[in-house]
């Protein structure tokens, strides 16, 4: 995935982490993923920069 997107959808995250969209939302609810941003009534996204920071901290724990 290229870094041309500033915000990622649940579908983008499911592809990025090779999990289902349901798992993405469960991880968000459980606080595993960074908090998503509600852009409009039916549009919720995650900031790419937040995800990259999250991934960098996770890499250090492995």
C-alpha positions in Angstrom: 0.0 0.0 0.0 1.3 3.4 -0.9 1.2 6.4 1.4 -0.8 8.6 -0.9 -3.9 8.3 1.3 -4.2 10.4 4.5 -7.2 8.4 5.8 -7.9 4.7 5.6 -11.3 3.0 5.7 -12.1 -0.2 7.6 -11.8 -2.0 4.3 -8.3 -0.6 3.8 -7.3 -1.7 7.3 -8.7 -5.2 6.8 -6.5 -5.5 3.7 -3.5 -3.9 5.5 -3.7 -6.3 8.5 -5.1 -9.3 6.6 -8.2 -9.5 8.9 -11.9 -9.1 8.4 -13.6 -5.7 8.7 -15.4 -7.1 11.8 -12.0 -7.7 13.4 -11.0 -4.1 12.5 -14.0 -2.7 14.3 -13.5 -5.1 17.3 -9.9 -4.0 17.6 -11.1 -0.3 17.5 -13.7 -1.0 20.2 -11.2 -2.8 22.4 -8.6 0.0 22.0 -6.1 -2.1 20.1 -6.1 0.3 17.1 -5.9 4.1 17.3 -9.2 5.9 17.6 -10.9 6.4 14.3 -12.1 9.8 13.1 -15.7 10.4 12.1 -15.6 12.6 9.0 -19.3 12.6 8.4 -22.5 10.8 9.4 -21.6 7.6 7.5 -17.8 8.0 7.1 -15.3 6.9 9.7 -11.6 6.7 8.9 -8.3 6.2 10.5 -5.4 8.6 10.0 -2.5 6.9 8.2 -0.1 8.8 10.5 -1.8 7.4 13.6 -1.6 3.9 12.2 2.1 4.2 11.2 2.9 5.4 14.8 0.8 2.5 16.2 2.7 0.0 14.0 6.1 1.5 15.0 5.3 1.0 18.7 4.1 -2.6 18.0 7.3 -3.5 16.1 9.3 -2.5 19.2 7.3 -5.0 21.3 7.9 -8.0 19.1 
